Amino acid sequence: MEIKLLSKLSRDYVEQLLSGIPFFKLVKQQDPWQFELLLQSSRIITYSPGEIVLQRGDSDQWLFFLLKGRLAVYVNDPLKGELVNYVTPGEVFGDLAQLMGQPRTATVLAEPSYRESIVLATDASIFGDINSTRPITVQTKLAYYRNTVHNLRWKLEVYRSQHLQHPLANKHRLVKLYTGAKDTHEELRALYEQAQALASLLLQWNREFGALTDESTPPEDIFEL
């Protein structure tokens, strides 16, 4: 594992790496200063094949985005070969533990078949309390939680389509959508509450069925929705 501060890397290289992360692309367009703040709280980590990226049961403040390579996800012991999912470039991971305020629920390894896997790790504590506006603004938080809610609903719909008769199949549809004024604290709080409720349901699915398959990766242009 090799950790590098973004300030030690060339700006062109950093922006090239982040070009595949929709959240960072949107924040850069909306507010370059917010983009800089996120970069200051982030670092680049390069993993060799087979290295542990996340360990089930650990607790920390980091949120992760895969930039290059591929990661293998194991809900149980990796030594038993119980691979349940892959993380591919552009995807966020480690977000469920942050939302639920609990330890990691899976072990994630750098795929042995890839020469290296490069990850952006962002200290999620910079987001602060959901009601705070400094240093991260409401607009930046809205961008993140809109994306999070969309991703969670999409993954739950995939589970539903695979297990229509399961007791959990329609529960996420009971989590109400926000219909109030846009771009407000009210919307942000509603999105946060939705994200927590949906994350809890997804964890219940994962405990029963492992995790979603590689084919269930959501589209990259979710910020356009």
C-alpha positions, 0 to 999 in steps of 0.5 A: 500500500502506498499513500500519497497526499494530493498536494504532492501530485501534479494537478493534471494527474489528479484531475485525470484520475478524478474525471471518472468520479461523477460527484467530484466532476459535479462539485468542480462545476458547481463550486471550485472552492468546494472541490478544493476543500474536498481535495484537501481532505483526500488522499490517493492510495495505491494497492498491490494485488491481494492487499486488504483495502477494507476489513470487516469490523473496522471503524473509521471516517473514510469514504472511498472511490475506486479510480483504477483497477478492481476490488473484490468484496467478501461479506465473510472470510476471504480465505473461504473464497466467498466472493460476492461482488466487485467494485469497478472504477467510478464507484463509491464504497464504504458509504453504508458504514458511514451512513449507519454509523457502524463498523465495516460490514465487508472485507474488500481486497485489491483484485489479484488479477490487476497490477494495481488498484488506485483509490481516492480516500476522503475523510467523511468528517469534513461533511460535518453535521447534516445541519452545518454549512461549513466548510461543506455547503448545502449544495455540495451535500445535496449533490452527494445525498441525491446521488446516494439515495439514487444509488441505494434505490437502484440497488434495492430495485435490482434485489426486488427484481431478483426476489419478487416474493421476498418480504423485503421486496417492496419495503424500499418503495414505502420510504417516501420521496421528497416533494418539497422545495428544492435546494433547501435544508429541508430537502437535505434532511429528507435525503439524509433520512431516506439514505439511512432508511434505504441503507438499513434495508440494503444491509438486510438484503446483503445479510441474506443474499451476500451482495449484488452481482457485478452486472448490477453496477448503476450507470455513471451519469446518475448526477444528470438525473 
